[in-house]
């Protein structure tokens, strides 16, 4: 294991995520609200690390060949919420979201 991966493992193993990041719910969207971009980005990296560790378990390795867990590697993005003035995480690419939003505004407004 490289020094960088070993460092990440020691950092993430010792972190209790609920003590590091204050997460609340947005009343408008129902999504988890983060106070800043850095908190949301850190949570994304922590989540990817947890999924990778979960898939390394012997029970999960046999399912990996059957297509299980293929969608866990989807990239996640941080965006600013106009309702709660916080930040949320989404799997949707920001450019695609903007196109859908413009199309919706043209049709209904």
C-alpha positions in Angstrom: 0.0 0.0 0.0 1.4 3.4 -0.9 2.1 6.0 1.8 -0.7 8.2 0.6 -3.3 5.4 0.8 -2.0 4.4 4.2 -2.3 8.0 5.4 -5.9 8.2 4.1 -6.8 5.0 5.8 -5.5 6.1 9.1 -7.2 9.5 8.8 -10.6 8.1 7.8 -10.5 5.2 10.3 -10.0 7.6 13.2 -12.8 10.0 12.1 -16.3 9.9 13.5 -18.0 11.7 10.6 -20.9 12.9 12.7 -18.6 14.7 15.0 -16.5 16.4 12.2 -19.4 17.5 10.0 -22.6 19.0 11.2 -25.3 17.8 8.9 -28.9 19.0 8.9 -31.8 18.6 6.5 -32.9 21.3 4.1 -36.6 22.0 4.7 -37.3 22.7 1.0 -35.5 19.7 -0.7 -35.2 17.2 2.2 -31.5 16.7 1.3 -28.6 16.8 3.8 -27.4 20.3 4.2 -23.7 21.1 4.6 -22.4 24.4 5.8 -19.7 24.8 3.2 -18.1 23.4 0.1 -15.2 22.0 2.0 -17.5 20.0 4.3 -19.4 18.6 1.4 -16.3 17.7 -0.6 -14.7 16.1 2.5 -17.9 14.0 3.0 -17.8 12.9 -0.7 -14.2 11.7 -0.2 -15.1 10.0 3.0 -18.1 8.3 1.4 -16.0 7.0 -1.6 -13.5 5.6 0.9 -16.2 3.8 2.9 -17.7 2.3 -0.2 -14.2 1.1 -1.3 -13.6 -0.5 2.1 -17.0 -2.1 2.1 -16.4 -3.6 -1.3 -13.0 -5.0 -0.2 -14.7 -7.4 2.3 -14.6 -11.0 1.3 -18.3 -11.3 1.2 -18.6 -8.4 -1.2 -15.8 -9.5 -3.6 -17.8 -12.4 -5.0 -20.7 -10.1 -5.8 -18.4 -7.6 -7.7 -18.1 -10.0 -10.6 -21.9 -10.2 -10.9 -22.2 -6.4 -11.5 -23.0 -5.6 -7.9 -21.8 -2.2 -6.9 -21.1 -0.8 -10.3 -23.0 2.4 -9.6 -21.2 3.1 -6.4 -18.4 4.7 -8.4 -20.6 7.4 -9.8 -19.1 10.9 -9.3 -20.8 13.2 -7.0 -21.0 17.0 -7.2 -21.5 19.8 -4.7 -24.0 22.6 -5.5 -25.3 25.6 -3.7 -29.0 25.5 -2.6 -30.9 28.7 -3.1 -33.5 27.8 -0.5 -31.4 27.0 2.6 -28.2 28.9 1.6 -26.3 25.7 2.3 -24.6 23.0 0.0 -25.9 19.7 -1.1 -24.5 16.6 -2.9 -25.9 15.3 -6.1 -24.9 12.6 -8.7 -26.2 14.8 -11.6 -23.7 16.6 -13.6 -24.1 20.4 -13.1 -24.3 21.2 -16.9 -27.1 18.6 -17.4 -29.0 20.1 -14.5 -28.7 23.6 -16.0 -30.0 22.3 -19.3 -33.0 20.7 -17.7 -33.7 23.8 -15.7 -33.6 26.0 -18.7 -35.9 23.6 -20.6 -38.4 23.6 -17.7 -38.4 27.4 -17.5 -39.0 27.7 -21.3 -42.0 25.3 -21.1 -43.7 26.6 -18.0 -42.8 30.2 -17.6 
